[in-house]
Amino acid sequence: MRKMMLLLGLALTLSCFSQNRQGYQNPVIPGFHPDPSVCRAGDDFYLVNSSFQYFPGVPLFHSKDLINWEQIGHCLTRPSQLPLHDAGPWGGIYAPTIRYNDGTFYMITTNVSDKGNFLVHTTDPRGEWSEPVWLKQGGIDPSLYFEDGKCYLVSNPGVGIYLCEINPKTGEQLNESKRIWNGTGGRHPEGPHIYKKDDWYYLLISEGGTEYGHKVTIARSRHIDGPYDSNPANPILTHINKNAQDSPIQGTGHADLVQAPDGSWWMVCLAFRPQCGTHHLLGRETFLAPVRWDKNAWPVVNGDGSIALKMGVSTLPQQPFAKKPVRTEFKNKELGSEWVYLRNYHPENYTFASGNLHLKATPIGLNDWKGSPTFVCRRQEHIDFTATTSMQLKKAIAGDEAGLTVYMFESSHYDLFVKQLENGKQSVSLRYQLGELTHTEKEIILSQGKVQLRVRGNNELYMFEYATDGKTFKELGRMNTRYISTETAGGFTGIMLGLYATASSDASKAYADFEYFDYEKK
């Protein structure tokens, strides 16, 4: 009997070890999800990302294991919280930080297109967040640290990282801002976070700019206001060294640390996956790495300061969520939290009718840097994918159009669309918008009725196709991915896949009915 119990105990131990040794796949949140920040409340983890010119702002995720994440909404859901004005791909909401203290969640960020740094708070992260509490200390990438009833703010209003004490309820700054660290000499020291462990205050920052030279560095002090001493092993995370120069992951940086309930430490960070050579399109994504503390009480990231796509490390017991459906059925009369709009949208232009998403065509188009076009979109999350929709353009006059777009920003997008012609007929066309260059590829005359539009993407190409019977797709053209990459086009965002409707004039009464949207990883 004793032998049987020992064997049973051994089996349970091995089973538990196996459960925790599953490993995981990076990125843990794919697609345009940069500047991750994470906090823990009990057994639950919450994570936020920057959102730039898109509304609602600051996507909010929940997890039990740091690997499987589910978007539960956004922190900024009202125009009063997020006035985006004419924000472009370098504007809007920069890096946020999320923290939990004494029953309240705080999210602090920068709206560079409005008044700068502010925070919002809530006791229920799945509910509504407060109106903005505006802050005096400037810079970007602000973060909060709570201790002994005090709240500290760190950001980079000048060269280096500055600290001050604030009242988080009113935003009042309680002392003068003090520079506490300049970093290790890399350009753009930013993204600061403060932690306390074993009587040390640790200051984590990013340097080098959010490109190929990005890196994470750390310093520590016995006092929160310094002086801070740099880790001799800096940078603690980077892919600019020879150990990662050929990695399919580049630009690692802008990190945050969190301790799990079992005592283990983890780091979330941003990075990007180059495709078509040295170009990336999906934007900066959210990655995860384990952290241990060495004998000198410095953090070590994944053993050698680099990360991989396949991480063969022990994890928390994994609790995956239900797989996302391929199809978004618009007959359900609601859009998931993955869908967003460009700047502050006009709700009256988006309705559900007769099982369709009903988009009212407006004169503001995808190329316009001001205002909000009738355009709703979601992130491209995978290099190899297929996106399909079925639509019909109705009550249109000559020049009105609607369709499916692969959108980086106003001057960089590929559009597959149906257009109303002067002879009363409609056509399907493919247009390339590359800076000041606009080119329309073909114009296939259609009979009135539903049209299916499809885009397929891989490492090097986007392929654009249409059908009128829902089955037999014909290719209109293909375009190289690199022409709308970050390296070519610029900006801080990533590719969005969207549905749009544009009117040729204010006199138009046109609208487009979209029946569904399919997104599938290949």
DOBAPA-964124 format. One line per 4 residues: their letters; for each residue x, y, z of C-alpha. Coordinates in pm, whole numbers. Last residue first. Example, Ala and Ser with C-alpha at 12.3 -4.5 7.8 and 13.67 -1.06 7.14 Angstrom:
2
sa) 1367:-106:714; 1230:-450:780 $
END
This chain:
522
kkey) -314:3040:-4213; -481:3256:-3947; -840:3339:-4031; -1040:3660:-4027 $
dfye) -1394:3652:-4163; -1617:3961:-4170; -1991:3937:-4216; -2290:4082:-4403 $
fday) -2159:4429:-4487; -2421:4676:-4613; -2283:4989:-4774; -2444:5330:-4779 $
aksa) -2502:5604:-5031; -2717:5910:-4977; -2478:6138:-5166; -2528:6513:-5169 $
dssa) -2236:6569:-4930; -2005:6454:-5207; -1816:6154:-5347; -1914:5938:-5052 $
tayl) -1679:5694:-4878; -1767:5363:-4712; -1519:5155:-4510; -1440:4810:-4378 $
glmi) -1104:4751:-4214; -793:4543:-4171; -539:4733:-3962; -165:4713:-4019 $
gtfg) 57:4849:-3744; 114:5176:-3556; 408:5400:-3469; 440:5582:-3800 $
gate) 679:5543:-4091; 585:5441:-4446; 890:5246:-4561; 1033:5107:-4235 $
tsiy) 686:5083:-4084; 574:4866:-4374; 336:4986:-4645; 569:4923:-4940 $
rtnm) 721:4618:-4769; 413:4401:-4814; 446:4374:-5190; 123:4404:-5383 $
rgle) -112:4166:-5557; -381:4204:-5817; -743:4149:-5910; -747:3778:-5832 $
kftk) -1069:3592:-5902; -1266:3411:-5633; -1521:3147:-5727; -1720:3069:-5414 $
gdta) -1934:3352:-5279; -2111:3390:-5614; -1991:3739:-5702; -1626:3691:-5618 $
yefm) -1329:3917:-5547; -956:3884:-5485; -661:4084:-5350; -326:3920:-5275 $
ylen) -97:4083:-5017; 262:3973:-5058; 600:3913:-4894; 552:3719:-4570 $
ngrv) 195:3617:-4642; -141:3786:-4686; -472:3697:-4843; -734:3963:-4909 $
rlqv) -1095:3883:-4994; -1396:4074:-5121; -1733:3911:-5181; -1978:4113:-5387 $
kgqs) -2352:4138:-5338; -2570:4283:-5608; -2565:4504:-5916; -2381:4344:-6209 $
liie) -2014:4414:-6200; -1762:4586:-6428; -1399:4504:-6344; -1170:4804:-6306 $
keth) -799:4729:-6316; -531:4844:-6071; -582:5197:-5944; -263:5386:-5862 $
tleg) -208:5665:-5611; 138:5804:-5539; 167:6085:-5284; 264:5842:-5009 $
lqyr) 173:5496:-5131; -201:5455:-5189; -257:5143:-5400; -604:5086:-5540 $
lsvs) -780:4764:-5640; -1108:4779:-5828; -1461:4637:-5838; -1706:4813:-6066 $
qkgn) -2063:4936:-6052; -2306:5035:-6323; -2519:5346:-6344; -2328:5490:-6639 $
elqk) -2149:5735:-6409; -1985:5455:-6212; -2041:5350:-5849; -1736:5190:-5691 $
vfld) -1675:4857:-5516; -1348:4832:-5328; -1019:4657:-5257; -800:4925:-5096 $
yhss) -426:4909:-5018; -298:5158:-4762; -22:5406:-4686; -99:5780:-4694 $
efmy) -369:5786:-4428; -235:5504:-4209; -129:5141:-4219; -451:5014:-4375 $
vtlg) -531:4698:-4564; -874:4804:-4685; -1206:4633:-4762; -1483:4807:-4951 $
aedg) -1702:5104:-5020; -1727:5360:-5298; -1917:5667:-5417; -1778:5824:-5734 $
aiak) -2101:5830:-5933; -2406:5816:-5708; -2486:5538:-5463; -2818:5422:-5329 $
klqm) -2658:5089:-5233; -2311:4930:-5217; -2331:4561:-5129; -2096:4359:-4912 $
stta) -1951:4018:-4833; -1627:4006:-4634; -1307:3805:-4631; -973:3821:-4447 $
tfdi) -706:3553:-4495; -387:3521:-4292; -14:3452:-4296; 178:3725:-4109 $
heqr) -66:3705:-3821; -244:3961:-3604; -383:4208:-3858; -565:4443:-3624 $
rcvf) -930:4541:-3645; -1117:4808:-3839; -1416:5036:-3871; -1418:5315:-4130 $
tpsg) -1668:5588:-4201; -1400:5854:-4205; -1308:6048:-3889; -1191:6407:-3909 $
kwdn) -857:6532:-4030; -574:6347:-4203; -792:6246:-4496; -665:5961:-4713 $
lgip) -921:5707:-4585; -1206:5936:-4680; -1420:6212:-4533; -1706:6255:-4782 $
takl) -1935:6017:-4588; -2086:5679:-4678; -2322:5539:-4414; -2209:5195:-4304 $
hlng) -2477:4935:-4224; -2341:4622:-4060; -2587:4365:-4183; -2855:4132:-4044 $
saft) -3142:4345:-4173; -2998:4660:-4013; -2710:4729:-3775; -2584:5084:-3751 $
ynep) -2264:5281:-3803; -2276:5636:-3941; -2480:5758:-3643; -2192:5663:-3412 $
hynr) -1965:5940:-3550; -1603:5848:-3476; -1344:6017:-3259; -1013:5911:-3419 $
lyvw) -1005:5618:-3661; -1239:5351:-3528; -1193:5026:-3338; -1295:4658:-3349 $
esgl) -1114:4415:-3116; -1372:4492:-2846; -1627:4282:-3031; -1889:4442:-3251 $
eknk) -2259:4412:-3189; -2579:4351:-3381; -2555:3971:-3387; -2652:3993:-3754 $
fetr) -2303:4132:-3805; -2159:3785:-3773; -1785:3810:-3709; -1644:3489:-3849 $
vpkk) -1326:3303:-3759; -1439:3250:-3401; -1184:3319:-3126; -1076:3007:-2942 $
afpq) -1214:2977:-2590; -971:3100:-2327; -660:2917:-2220; -576:2851:-1854 $
qplt) -210:2753:-1830; -63:2651:-1497; 215:2911:-1457; 503:2847:-1687 $
svgm) 821:2644:-1706; 1026:2732:-2011; 1046:2618:-2372; 970:2957:-2527 $
klai) 898:2931:-2898; 913:3274:-3063; 1231:3359:-2876; 1356:3612:-2622 $
sgdg) 1693:3768:-2539; 1872:3878:-2223; 2076:3561:-2179; 1893:3354:-1916 $
nvvp) 1537:3451:-2001; 1574:3798:-1850; 1813:3829:-1555; 1709:4062:-1272 $
wank) 1978:4194:-1037; 2003:4085:-672; 2378:4015:-674; 2318:3641:-659 $
dwrv) 2097:3661:-968; 1722:3725:-981; 1517:3529:-1233; 1291:3660:-1510 $
palf) 1070:3471:-1753; 982:3634:-2088; 661:3755:-2255; 600:3939:-2583 $
terg) 347:4205:-2686; 359:4330:-3046; 506:4628:-3228; 336:4680:-3559 $
llhh) 205:4410:-3787; 397:4552:-4082; 767:4491:-4031; 1046:4534:-4284 $
tgcq) 1399:4394:-4262; 1364:4123:-4523; 1008:4068:-4642; 902:4016:-4283 $
prfa) 1037:4150:-3956; 864:4044:-3633; 837:4326:-3383; 910:4371:-3014 $
lcvm) 730:4500:-2706; 786:4381:-2354; 626:4177:-2078; 856:4054:-1803 $
wwsg) 796:3779:-1553; 884:3697:-1194; 798:3380:-1004; 665:3401:-648 $
dpaq) 377:3156:-695; 126:3445:-701; 305:3596:-1002; 545:3891:-980 $
vlda) 525:4154:-1254; 780:4346:-1459; 726:4596:-1742; 914:4641:-2068 $
hgtg) 959:4899:-2342; 1214:4703:-2544; 1282:4438:-2806; 1329:4584:-3154 $
qips) 1372:4249:-3327; 1221:3900:-3327; 1294:3659:-3613; 1643:3639:-3456 $
dqan) 1951:3681:-3675; 2113:3950:-3457; 2001:3775:-3138; 2320:3644:-2973 $
knih) 2518:3903:-3169; 2375:4189:-2968; 2106:4430:-3090; 1830:4202:-2964 $
tlip) 1800:4358:-2621; 1703:4273:-2263; 1912:4323:-1946; 2113:4603:-2103 $
napn) 2297:4638:-1875; 2516:4384:-1689; 2682:4641:-1462; 2331:4741:-1343 $
sdyp) 2324:5118:-1309; 2326:5284:-968; 2038:5514:-874; 2090:5810:-639 $
gdih) 1808:5808:-571; 1460:5947:-509; 1320:5608:-407; 1604:5545:-164 $
rsra) 1813:5228:-139; 1881:5261:-510; 1862:5058:-828; 1924:5075:-1203 $
itvk) 1779:4893:-1503; 1813:4880:-1881; 1587:4756:-2161; 1699:4786:-2524 $
hgye) 1588:4918:-2864; 1844:4952:-3144; 1624:4792:-3413; 1348:5048:-3359 $
tgge) 1170:5195:-3056; 1450:5432:-2965; 1779:5337:-2800; 1667:5324:-2439 $
sill) 1400:5161:-2224; 1360:5199:-1848; 1344:4995:-1526; 1407:5169:-1194 $
yywd) 1454:4930:-902; 1410:5038:-541; 1595:4796:-314; 1467:4694:30 $
dkky) 1426:4329:-75; 1222:4419:-384; 1062:4752:-472; 950:4843:-823 $
ihpg) 966:5163:-1031; 875:5185:-1400; 1019:5413:-1669; 920:5394:-2038 $
ephr) 1179:5641:-2164; 1548:5709:-2221; 1547:5839:-2581; 1906:5782:-2690 $
ggtg) 2131:5535:-2512; 2376:5666:-2254; 2317:5425:-1968; 2005:5591:-1830 $
nwir) 1986:5950:-1711; 1857:5869:-1365; 1678:6045:-1076; 1580:6386:-1215 $
ksen) 1360:6552:-957; 1015:6703:-1010; 923:6943:-730; 681:6834:-463 $
lqeg) 311:6757:-409; 183:6756:-768; -197:6773:-762; -361:6515:-989 $
tkpn) -681:6522:-783; -734:6156:-697; -377:6042:-766; -227:6303:-528 $
iecl) 125:6332:-662; 488:6274:-562; 760:6348:-815; 1022:6161:-1014 $
yigv) 1211:6242:-1335; 1386:6015:-1587; 1648:6149:-1827; 1672:6443:-2066 $
gpns) 1358:6638:-1989; 993:6561:-1915; 1075:6188:-1891; 821:6015:-1666 $
vlyc) 790:5893:-1306; 495:5957:-1073; 487:5862:-705; 182:5787:-493 $
kgde) 200:5784:-113; -6:5583:133; 290:5377:245; 401:5294:-111 $
fyls) 247:5334:-457; 442:5365:-784; 293:5518:-1098; 417:5539:-1457 $
pdig) 434:5806:-1726; 539:5712:-2082; 577:6069:-2208; 714:6399:-2079 $
gqkl) 526:6638:-1858; 473:6673:-1485; 153:6870:-1420; -105:6593:-1431 $
wvpe) -463:6575:-1558; -717:6346:-1393; -917:6213:-1686; -1280:6105:-1632 $
sweg) -1317:5778:-1451; -1317:5427:-1599; -1633:5234:-1684; -1663:4863:-1624 $
rpdt) -1445:4559:-1686; -1163:4712:-1479; -1396:4744:-1177; -1266:4968:-898 $
thvl) -1182:5239:-1149; -917:5499:-1228; -805:5739:-1499; -469:5912:-1530 $
fngk) -334:6207:-1724; -25:6324:-1910; -42:6554:-2213; -310:6813:-2288 $
dsvn) -428:6701:-2633; -262:6533:-2931; 19:6390:-2716; -238:6207:-2506 $
ttim) -10:6055:-2244; -84:5763:-2010; -183:5655:-1659; -418:5368:-1582 $
yftg) -511:5316:-1217; -699:5023:-1069; -842:5060:-719; -878:4807:-436 $
dnyr) -579:4928:-233; -347:4969:-529; -351:4819:-877; -133:4960:-1156 $
itpa) -164:5002:-1532; 87:5203:-1735; 14:5357:-2075; 251:5422:-2367 $
yigg) 132:5689:-2609; -227:5784:-2691; -290:6024:-2976; -23:6119:-3224 $
wpga) 250:5972:-3446; 3:5777:-3661; -222:6084:-3686; -431:6273:-3432 $
dhlp) -665:6534:-3579; -877:6588:-3266; -821:6276:-3056; -1027:6377:-2754 $
lqsp) -1004:6068:-2532; -1167:6085:-2192; -1445:6323:-2298; -1471:6127:-2623 $
rtlc) -1573:5823:-2416; -1432:5469:-2418; -1086:5509:-2268; -987:5203:-2064 $
hgiq) -1075:4956:-2337; -1253:4621:-2332; -1213:4270:-2196; -946:4150:-2438 $
ewni) -856:3794:-2349; -499:3684:-2282; -340:3340:-2262; 26:3359:-2165 $
ldks) 33:3569:-1847; -137:3278:-1658; -473:3403:-1532; -522:3667:-1798 $
hflp) -711:3989:-1868; -661:4246:-2145; -735:4618:-2184; -699:4809:-2511 $
vgpf) -594:5171:-2451; -828:5386:-2661; -1174:5350:-2812; -1086:5495:-3061 $
yqfs) -765:5482:-3264; -508:5760:-3311; -235:5619:-3080; -347:5292:-2913 $
snvl) -91:5213:-2642; -125:4879:-2467; -278:4755:-2141; -246:4438:-1933 $
yfdd) -436:4290:-1639; -335:3982:-1441; -565:3797:-1203; -473:3578:-906 $
garc) -491:3863:-657; -471:4186:-856; -165:4176:-1079; -31:4450:-1306 $
vspd) 94:4469:-1663; 217:4733:-1907; 265:4670:-2277; 413:4938:-2505 $
phfg) 285:4802:-2836; -21:4595:-2938; -34:4610:-3320; -57:4238:-3392 $
pivp) 1:3945:-3161; -65:3926:-2785; 145:3639:-2644; 406:3700:-2914 $
nqyg) 549:3448:-2854; 447:3083:-2817; 441:2896:-2489; 618:2641:-2271 $
qrnq) 427:2345:-2134; 649:2287:-1833; 390:2379:-1572; 157:2094:-1663 $
sfcs) 451:1856:-1690; 566:1948:-1340; 213:1887:-1208; 195:1551:-1383 $
ltla) 540:1457:-1254; 434:1539:-900; 105:1352:-939; 287:1047:-1073 $
lgll) 538:1059:-788; 257:1079:-533; 82:782:-694; 404:583:-691 $
lmmk) 458:665:-325; 98:571:-245; 138:238:-425; 458:162:-236 $
rm) 284:236:94; 0:0:0 $
END
